[in-house]
């Protein structure tokens, strides 16, 4: 029989207390080593949100200045007129002075982030301001307008001249990107933001056909007749019409000739010239028309697909139309079959995102896929096309969905954030990516972290701000009753007028 593992009676007995003491000491040593390694390798305590450098106009003490996206002052608020920043990523700021609104006179120049004047060979340097499809002010981010004391031209943001100052005026074509109307000797032409001449100065008027420059430009000759020129400088329709309506699609156009409204093709051939009072849209080869104040749909050869019995019709997708019947909206197809019942107060098809937004009378909205399945019901507070999500208040809580209308967490959506909004017992706080509470649930309202790393928090009816680590940078003190969007950059908060796009420290 083997003696392995046996203890003979003559051997000293094991001292249990000493063994336990040694084991405890060893365990403590191991725990210390593990903690040291963890602290050495764990970077969660130093995790920061990457914030791209950009520049923002600020207003303080009745003066204007510039900060960067970290909240640092770049230009002290010392200017009387608003500083325009055409491209937030470039340190090229437009400042005005000696403004006389009655006389229409002013001076305008560009400065850099040190306050030094740029492009000094020109008497004036101006931003090219336009209006987008949502009626928000936008600025061209590639070109600036310059004035040499006599004529206007264009330069890029490095100061290189891309259009020689030979024009009496240069103005953006309203609502259209990359298109600027020029005037020379009383005649109108068109250039793009690279200085390329699209249309020579031969016309008495130039307007856009649609809000897409790719669809071309309506020109009026000196005899008062209208034609169409495309972006490739080709004459699509000769100047012989008394009107060209802002409707096109599938190389079809709506014109008025000899007092008669006509549907024509790009060759000028008349396809349909009777059976309708007006045409409102052309999609997939079909035409929405009006007759006796009612809407219907016909083909490009005049065959009626949907009799004009609706109060409104607009194309959605795949042969489906949003229709209004009385006070309610639904969706029908080209066979006049109802695809979505007429129970909604308004319907919008989000074409770029490929889902249906259908408003209900009770204030809620149904979000449907293109098979007309209701995927989400709630109050839509944001559709963010840049980050690809929809924010919906469902049963009192904010939820996020991608454009396939699949629910996602805030961590899925805001992948670079360090703080995530959380709610408990009707109070708001913040957690980190792992769900650990970073800011206690003490706030009455709060926002998700913005692109600059800050969150806005509301307490006792007033707003303040926390930084990306959850530290208070602005004690709640701002009422912001007029603000539709609450956002902070350090001590600065977004102004109520979103169109003006500036931050301020004024308590409004």
GIPE-V602826 format. One record per residue. N is the residue number from 1. RES is the residue in one small letter. BURIAL is I if it has 24 or more other ideal C-beta (glycine too) atoms within 12 Angstrom, else O. D_CENTER is the distance of its C-alpha to the mean C-alpha in Angstrom with 2 decimals. Layout:
n & res & burial & d_center
N & RES & BURIAL & D_CENTER
N & RES & BURIAL & D_CENTER
This chain:
n & res & burial & d_center
1 & x & O & 85.65
2 & x & O & 82.96
3 & x & O & 82.66
4 & x & O & 78.99
5 & x & O & 77.01
6 & x & O & 80.08
7 & x & O & 81.07
8 & x & O & 84.76
9 & x & O & 86.36
10 & x & O & 87.49
11 & x & O & 83.96
12 & x & O & 82.38
13 & x & O & 80.12
14 & x & O & 76.31
15 & x & O & 75.11
16 & x & O & 72.11
17 & x & O & 70.99
18 & x & O & 70.84
19 & x & O & 68.84
20 & x & O & 66.27
21 & x & O & 65.98
22 & x & O & 65.37
23 & x & O & 62.74
24 & x & O & 60.90
25 & x & O & 60.96
26 & x & O & 59.69
27 & x & O & 56.84
28 & x & O & 55.82
29 & x & O & 55.90
30 & x & O & 53.72
31 & x & O & 51.18
32 & x & O & 51.03
33 & x & O & 50.50
34 & x & O & 47.66
35 & x & O & 45.94
36 & x & O & 46.36
37 & x & O & 44.84
38 & x & O & 41.94
39 & x & O & 41.13
40 & x & O & 41.51
41 & x & O & 39.12
42 & x & O & 36.61
43 & x & O & 33.58
44 & x & O & 31.70
45 & x & O & 32.88
46 & x & O & 31.31
47 & x & O & 28.04
48 & x & O & 25.12
49 & x & I & 21.39
50 & x & O & 20.48
51 & x & I & 18.24
52 & x & O & 17.19
53 & x & O & 18.61
54 & x & I & 16.48
55 & x & I & 17.43
56 & x & I & 16.53
57 & x & I & 18.37
58 & x & I & 20.65
59 & x & I & 23.09
60 & x & I & 26.45
61 & x & O & 29.82
62 & x & O & 28.81
63 & x & O & 27.85
64 & x & I & 24.81
65 & x & I & 24.29
66 & x & I & 22.01
67 & x & I & 21.51
68 & x & I & 20.15
69 & x & I & 18.00
70 & x & I & 21.33
71 & x & I & 22.10
72 & x & O & 24.84
73 & x & I & 25.80
74 & x & I & 25.53
75 & x & I & 26.54
76 & x & O & 28.53
77 & x & I & 27.55
78 & x & O & 30.25
79 & x & I & 28.64
80 & x & O & 29.14
81 & x & I & 26.06
82 & x & I & 22.40
83 & x & I & 21.58
84 & x & I & 18.76
85 & x & I & 17.06
86 & x & I & 15.69
87 & x & I & 14.83
88 & x & I & 14.45
89 & x & O & 16.32
90 & x & I & 19.27
91 & x & I & 21.94
92 & x & I & 22.15
93 & x & I & 21.92
94 & x & I & 22.87
95 & x & I & 25.37
96 & x & I & 27.27
97 & x & O & 30.80
98 & x & O & 33.59
99 & x & O & 31.33
100 & x & O & 33.52
101 & x & O & 31.58
102 & x & O & 34.81
103 & x & O & 35.90
104 & x & O & 32.43
105 & x & O & 33.23
106 & x & O & 31.41
107 & x & O & 31.26
108 & x & I & 28.20
109 & x & I & 28.18
110 & x & I & 26.22
111 & x & I & 27.09
112 & x & I & 26.46
113 & x & I & 26.14
114 & x & O & 29.89
115 & x & O & 29.78
116 & x & O & 31.62
117 & x & O & 31.22
118 & x & I & 29.88
119 & x & I & 30.88
120 & x & O & 33.99
121 & x & O & 35.50
122 & x & I & 33.37
123 & x & O & 34.00
124 & x & I & 30.33
125 & x & I & 26.98
126 & x & I & 23.83
127 & x & I & 20.08
128 & x & I & 18.92
129 & x & I & 16.72
130 & x & I & 15.00
131 & x & O & 13.12
132 & x & O & 10.30
133 & x & O & 10.75
134 & x & O & 9.48
135 & x & O & 11.94
136 & x & O & 9.91
137 & x & I & 11.82
138 & x & I & 10.95
139 & x & I & 13.63
140 & x & I & 15.12
141 & x & O & 15.25
142 & x & I & 18.51
143 & x & I & 20.87
144 & x & I & 22.42
145 & x & I & 24.82
146 & x & I & 28.33
147 & x & I & 31.44
148 & x & O & 34.92
149 & x & O & 36.78
150 & x & O & 37.32
151 & x & I & 34.54
152 & x & I & 30.85
153 & x & I & 29.46
154 & x & I & 26.57
155 & x & I & 26.42
156 & x & I & 24.07
157 & x & I & 23.05
158 & x & O & 26.36
159 & x & O & 28.30
160 & x & O & 29.47
161 & x & I & 30.18
162 & x & I & 28.49
163 & x & I & 29.74
164 & x & O & 33.02
165 & x & I & 33.17
166 & x & I & 35.06
167 & x & I & 32.93
168 & x & O & 33.42
169 & x & I & 29.68
170 & x & I & 26.32
171 & x & I & 23.30
172 & x & I & 19.95
173 & x & I & 20.21
174 & x & O & 18.21
175 & x & I & 15.03
176 & x & I & 15.80
177 & x & I & 14.74
178 & x & I & 17.65
179 & x & I & 20.24
180 & x & I & 22.42
181 & x & I & 25.35
182 & x & I & 28.51
183 & x & I & 31.69
184 & x & I & 35.10
185 & x & O & 38.36
186 & x & O & 36.71
187 & x & I & 35.29
188 & x & I & 31.68
189 & x & I & 30.22
190 & x & I & 26.93
191 & x & I & 25.74
192 & x & I & 22.75
193 & x & I & 21.21
194 & x & O & 23.96
195 & x & I & 26.59
196 & x & O & 27.75
197 & x & I & 29.40
198 & x & I & 28.19
199 & x & I & 30.34
200 & x & O & 33.40
201 & x & I & 34.14
202 & x & I & 36.24
203 & x & I & 34.55
204 & x & I & 34.54
205 & x & I & 30.94
206 & x & I & 27.85
207 & x & I & 24.91
208 & x & I & 22.27
209 & x & I & 23.28
210 & x & I & 19.78
211 & x & O & 16.22
212 & x & O & 16.92
213 & x & I & 19.25
214 & x & O & 20.85
215 & x & I & 22.42
216 & x & I & 24.42
217 & x & I & 25.49
218 & x & I & 27.97
219 & x & I & 30.75
220 & x & I & 33.64
221 & x & I & 36.90
222 & x & O & 39.44
223 & x & O & 41.29
224 & x & O & 38.38
225 & x & I & 37.68
226 & x & I & 34.29
227 & x & I & 33.41
228 & x & I & 30.50
229 & x & I & 29.74
230 & x & I & 27.32
231 & x & I & 25.33
232 & x & O & 28.37
233 & x & O & 30.48
234 & x & O & 32.43
235 & x & O & 33.76
236 & x & I & 32.70
237 & x & I & 34.35
238 & x & O & 37.13
239 & x & I & 37.19
240 & x & I & 39.38
241 & x & I & 37.27
242 & x & O & 37.14
243 & x & I & 33.57
244 & x & I & 30.81
245 & x & I & 28.37
246 & x & I & 24.62
247 & x & I & 25.17
248 & x & I & 25.63
249 & x & I & 25.68
250 & x & O & 28.11
251 & x & O & 29.66
252 & x & I & 30.60
253 & x & I & 30.31
254 & x & I & 31.44
255 & x & I & 33.75
256 & x & I & 36.47
257 & x & I & 39.80
258 & x & O & 43.07
259 & x & O & 41.53
260 & x & O & 40.57
261 & x & I & 37.11
262 & x & I & 36.92
263 & x & I & 34.91
264 & x & I & 35.54
265 & x & I & 34.69
266 & x & O & 33.88
267 & x & O & 37.65
268 & x & I & 37.99
269 & x & O & 39.98
270 & x & I & 39.92
271 & x & I & 39.08
272 & x & I & 39.12
273 & x & O & 40.23
274 & x & O & 41.44
275 & x & I & 40.79
276 & x & I & 37.55
277 & x & O & 36.56
278 & x & I & 32.98
279 & x & I & 30.42
280 & x & I & 26.79
281 & x & I & 25.32
282 & x & I & 26.54
283 & x & I & 25.42
284 & x & O & 27.46
285 & x & O & 30.38
286 & x & I & 30.64
287 & x & I & 30.26
288 & x & I & 29.35
289 & x & I & 31.96
290 & x & I & 33.30
291 & x & I & 36.97
292 & x & O & 38.53
293 & x & O & 35.15
294 & x & I & 34.50
295 & x & I & 32.12
296 & x & I & 33.29
297 & x & I & 32.64
298 & x & I & 34.89
299 & x & I & 35.15
300 & x & I & 35.18
301 & x & O & 38.96
302 & x & O & 38.94
303 & x & O & 39.81
304 & x & O & 38.45
305 & x & I & 36.70
306 & x & I & 35.65
307 & x & O & 37.80
308 & x & I & 36.15
309 & x & O & 36.42
310 & x & I & 32.88
311 & x & O & 31.22
312 & x & I & 27.85
313 & x & I & 26.85
314 & x & I & 23.67
315 & x & I & 23.35
316 & x & I & 21.55
317 & x & I & 22.84
318 & x & O & 26.22
319 & x & O & 28.28
320 & x & I & 26.88
321 & x & I & 26.05
322 & x & I & 24.57
323 & x & I & 27.52
324 & x & I & 28.50
325 & x & I & 32.12
326 & x & O & 33.20
327 & x & O & 30.78
328 & x & I & 29.37
329 & x & I & 26.99
330 & x & I & 27.73
331 & x & I & 27.35
332 & x & I & 30.18
333 & x & I & 30.97
334 & x & I & 32.88
335 & x & O & 36.12
336 & x & I & 35.17
337 & x & O & 35.17
338 & x & O & 33.12
339 & x & I & 30.69
340 & x & I & 29.02
341 & x & O & 31.20
342 & x & I & 30.71
343 & x & O & 30.03
344 & x & I & 26.45
345 & x & O & 25.30
346 & x & I & 22.22
347 & x & I & 20.75
348 & x & I & 17.49
349 & x & I & 17.28
350 & x & I & 13.99
351 & x & O & 15.13
352 & x & O & 12.85
353 & x & I & 13.41
354 & x & O & 16.99
355 & x & I & 17.71
356 & x & I & 18.91
357 & x & I & 17.82
358 & x & I & 21.06
359 & x & I & 21.56
360 & x & I & 25.05
361 & x & O & 27.26
362 & x & O & 27.59
363 & x & O & 23.94
364 & x & O & 23.13
365 & x & I & 21.05
366 & x & I & 22.31
367 & x & I & 20.07
368 & x & I & 22.11
369 & x & I & 22.33
370 & x & I & 23.44
371 & x & O & 27.02
372 & x & I & 26.44
373 & x & O & 27.05
374 & x & O & 25.63
375 & x & I & 24.09
376 & x & I & 22.64
377 & x & I & 23.46
378 & x & I & 22.05
379 & x & I & 19.66
380 & x & I & 16.00
381 & x & O & 14.13
382 & x & I & 10.73
383 & x & I & 9.17
384 & x & O & 7.07
385 & x & O & 6.62
386 & x & O & 6.75
387 & x & I & 9.80
388 & x & I & 11.02
389 & x & I & 12.25
390 & x & I & 13.05
391 & x & I & 14.55
392 & x & I & 17.61
393 & x & O & 20.48
394 & x & O & 23.61
395 & x & O & 27.05
396 & x & O & 25.88
397 & x & O & 23.97
398 & x & I & 20.34
399 & x & I & 20.00
400 & x & I & 17.51
401 & x & I & 17.46
402 & x & I & 16.23
403 & x & I & 15.48
404 & x & O & 19.26
405 & x & I & 19.46
406 & x & O & 21.52
407 & x & O & 21.67
408 & x & I & 20.69
409 & x & O & 21.50
410 & x & I & 19.32
411 & x & O & 21.15
412 & x & O & 20.04
413 & x & I & 16.31
414 & x & I & 16.33
415 & x & O & 18.85
416 & x & I & 18.98
417 & x & I & 19.43
418 & x & I & 22.92
419 & x & I & 22.82
420 & x & I & 22.05
421 & x & I & 22.28
422 & x & I & 25.51
423 & x & I & 27.48
424 & x & O & 31.25
425 & x & O & 33.55
426 & x & O & 30.77
427 & x & O & 29.91
428 & x & I & 27.05
429 & x & I & 27.46
430 & x & I & 26.04
431 & x & I & 27.28
432 & x & I & 26.90
433 & x & O & 26.18
434 & x & O & 29.74
435 & x & O & 29.47
436 & x & O & 31.76
437 & x & O & 31.34
438 & x & I & 30.26
439 & x & I & 29.73
440 & x & O & 32.11
441 & x & O & 31.22
442 & x & I & 31.81
443 & x & I & 28.63
444 & x & O & 28.02
445 & x & I & 24.23
446 & x & I & 21.77
447 & x & I & 18.24
448 & x & I & 17.20
449 & x & I & 17.21
450 & x & I & 14.22
451 & x & I & 13.34
452 & x & I & 16.27
453 & x & I & 18.74
454 & x & I & 19.45
455 & x & I & 19.77
456 & x & I & 20.48
457 & x & I & 23.67
458 & x & I & 25.48
459 & x & I & 29.24
460 & x & O & 31.65
461 & x & O & 29.02
462 & x & O & 27.45
463 & x & I & 24.66
464 & x & I & 24.99
465 & x & I & 23.53
466 & x & I & 24.65
467 & x & I & 24.15
468 & x & I & 23.43
469 & x & O & 27.11
470 & x & I & 27.22
471 & x & O & 29.13
472 & x & I & 28.86
473 & x & I & 27.51
474 & x & I & 27.21
475 & x & O & 29.72
476 & x & I & 28.30
477 & x & O & 29.08
478 & x & I & 26.06
479 & x & O & 25.96
480 & x & I & 22.38
481 & x & O & 23.28
482 & x & O & 20.98
483 & x & I & 17.79
484 & x & O & 15.32
485 & x & O & 13.59
486 & x & I & 16.18
487 & x & I & 15.56
488 & x & I & 18.25
489 & x & I & 19.02
490 & x & I & 22.77
491 & x & I & 24.34
492 & x & I & 21.37
493 & x & I & 19.11
494 & x & I & 15.94
495 & x & I & 17.25
496 & x & I & 17.15
497 & x & O & 15.63
498 & x & O & 11.87
499 & x & O & 12.08
500 & x & O & 14.61
501 & x & I & 12.59
502 & x & I & 15.79
503 & x & I & 17.80
504 & x & I & 21.37
505 & x & I & 24.48
506 & x & I & 25.56
507 & x & O & 26.33
508 & x & O & 24.70
